[in-house]
């Protein structure tokens, strides 16, 4: 089976930092990453509206985590990624077009719960790739017709999708922030997929 490892180039839309509106819990965010980070402290969720992914990650690493975060974070990720694709018909079709391929969020930011880090430090760790599994599950649900309606299905932000592949890459890649530690991202590590 062919595998999609990198969320760059024409696969950028798979990334949570892809610029597309996501309505969740009464607020509309610029991207799925901001929506996800906001759920760490729902009392301050409004502060994440309008933030770019790197800004949301920095703020998300400074807020006081809700007490049940470790129990709810996987479900929250599923709900937000689901909203992203239900509310944006163009990228939903793009997700369905990946049928027959495994999706693995390969990264270099030591994220082995939602992804599979490929750095030297994590070389011996097999990431859980929960984000990739969520994307494949949603893809199958769209193919099977299970996700044709939702409470937010009247919302379709497709016209707000930014198809410039590097919209966040330029701002996010030179210095990204994970757990408040800056790291450099080398574009050569992410060749565009054919």
PyMOL commands that set and color helices and strands:
alter all, ss='L'
color gray80, all
select helices_A, chain A and resi 9-14+32-48+53-60+69-86+89-96+130-144+158-160+169-172+187-189
alter helices_A, ss='H'
color red, helices_A
select strands_A, chain A and resi 2-4+22-24+27-29+101-103+106-107+116-117+176-178+181-183
alter strands_A, ss='S'
color yellow, strands_A
deselect
rebuild
show_as cartoon
